[in-house]
């Protein structure tokens, strides 16, 4: 797992052509941990993410474990967070938030995929569900 304590440590993974932080080494997606609140106007592509707060445009990861996630689009296998505020969420098997889950759309890929919020109802933004 790669651990980052600030944005400067992540610079080598930034692709300016795609405006994406691509956490890849030896053609393998990395597991990353952010020991700081990440607030970027770009995309993130990685294997697994562990963080407290993430604010990004689009997040592409296998698994996301975070306290707060704020993003335009999230595409992940599994998402576990305290709060999620996103536009569109697509996940493989499970997406849940403990406190709040706000989105425009949410969709699981597996036939029996589940998404839920433990403490509140899912809040859908706009008319799309």
C-alpha positions as CSV (number, residue, x, y, z in Angstrom):
1,X,0.0,0.0,0.0
2,X,1.2,3.5,-0.9
3,X,0.7,6.0,1.8
4,X,0.4,9.7,1.0
5,X,0.6,12.5,3.5
6,X,0.1,15.4,1.1
7,X,-0.7,16.2,-2.5
8,X,2.9,16.9,-3.3
9,X,3.8,13.2,-2.7
10,X,1.2,12.2,-5.3
11,X,2.6,14.3,-8.1
12,X,4.5,11.5,-9.8
13,X,1.2,9.7,-10.4
14,X,-0.5,12.7,-12.1
15,X,-1.3,12.4,-15.8
16,X,-1.9,16.0,-17.1
17,X,-3.2,14.7,-20.5
18,X,-6.1,13.0,-18.8
19,X,-6.3,15.1,-15.6
20,X,-6.1,11.9,-13.7
21,X,-4.0,10.6,-10.7
22,X,-3.2,7.1,-12.0
23,X,-1.8,5.0,-9.2
24,X,-0.1,2.4,-11.3
25,X,3.3,0.7,-11.0
26,X,4.6,-2.2,-13.2
27,X,1.2,-2.1,-15.0
28,X,-0.6,-2.9,-11.7
29,X,-3.1,-0.6,-10.0
30,X,-1.9,0.2,-6.5
31,X,-3.7,0.2,-3.1
32,X,-3.5,3.8,-1.7
33,X,-4.1,5.5,1.6
34,X,-4.5,9.2,2.0
35,X,-3.4,10.5,5.4
36,X,-4.9,13.9,4.6
37,X,-8.1,15.3,3.2
38,X,-7.9,15.0,-0.5
39,X,-9.6,17.8,-2.5
40,X,-8.7,17.7,-6.2
41,X,-10.4,18.8,-9.5
42,X,-9.3,15.7,-11.3
43,X,-10.0,11.9,-11.6
44,X,-8.5,9.1,-9.4
45,X,-7.7,5.7,-10.8
46,X,-6.4,3.1,-8.4
47,X,-7.1,-0.4,-7.0
48,X,-8.2,0.3,-3.4
49,X,-8.5,3.5,-1.5
50,X,-8.5,4.1,2.2
51,X,-9.0,7.7,3.3
52,X,-10.8,10.1,5.6
53,X,-12.2,12.7,3.1
54,X,-12.1,12.5,-0.7
55,X,-13.3,15.2,-3.0
56,X,-12.6,14.5,-6.6
57,X,-14.3,14.6,-10.0
58,X,-14.4,10.8,-10.9
59,X,-13.1,7.9,-8.8
60,X,-12.3,4.6,-10.4
61,X,-11.3,1.9,-7.9
62,X,-12.0,-1.6,-6.8
63,X,-12.8,-0.8,-3.2
64,X,-13.2,2.5,-1.4
65,X,-13.1,2.8,2.4
66,X,-13.5,6.4,3.5
67,X,-15.2,8.7,6.0
68,X,-16.6,11.2,3.5
69,X,-16.7,10.9,-0.3
70,X,-17.7,13.8,-2.5
71,X,-17.4,13.2,-6.3
72,X,-19.1,13.6,-9.6
73,X,-19.0,9.9,-10.5
74,X,-17.8,6.9,-8.6
75,X,-17.1,3.6,-10.4
76,X,-16.0,0.9,-7.9
77,X,-16.4,-2.7,-6.8
78,X,-17.3,-1.9,-3.2
79,X,-17.8,1.3,-1.4
80,X,-17.8,1.7,2.4
81,X,-18.1,5.3,3.8
82,X,-19.6,7.4,6.5
83,X,-21.0,10.0,4.1
84,X,-21.3,9.8,0.3
85,X,-22.3,12.8,-1.9
86,X,-22.0,12.1,-5.6
87,X,-23.7,12.5,-8.9
88,X,-23.6,8.9,-10.3
89,X,-22.4,5.8,-8.5
90,X,-21.7,2.5,-10.2
91,X,-20.4,-0.4,-8.1
92,X,-20.0,-4.1,-8.5
93,X,-21.5,-5.7,-5.3
94,X,-22.0,-3.4,-2.3
95,X,-22.2,0.3,-1.7
96,X,-23.2,1.6,1.7
97,X,-22.9,4.7,3.8
98,X,-23.4,4.8,7.6
99,X,-24.8,8.4,7.9
100,X,-25.8,9.9,4.5
101,X,-25.9,8.7,0.9
102,X,-26.8,11.4,-1.7
103,X,-26.6,10.8,-5.4
104,X,-28.4,11.3,-8.7
105,X,-28.2,7.7,-9.7
106,X,-26.8,4.5,-8.1
107,X,-26.5,1.1,-9.8
108,X,-25.0,-2.2,-8.9
109,X,-23.6,-4.5,-11.6
110,X,-24.3,-7.9,-10.0
111,X,-27.9,-9.1,-10.2
112,X,-28.1,-9.2,-6.3
113,X,-26.0,-6.1,-5.7
114,X,-27.1,-4.0,-2.7
115,X,-26.8,-0.3,-1.8
116,X,-28.1,1.3,1.3
117,X,-27.6,3.9,4.0
118,X,-27.7,2.6,7.6
119,X,-28.9,5.7,9.4
120,X,-31.0,7.5,6.8
121,X,-32.8,7.0,3.5
122,X,-30.8,7.4,0.3
123,X,-31.4,11.0,-0.9
124,X,-31.7,11.1,-4.7
125,X,-30.8,14.4,-6.4
126,X,-33.2,15.5,-9.1
127,X,-35.6,13.1,-10.8
128,X,-33.3,10.2,-11.8
129,X,-33.2,7.1,-9.5
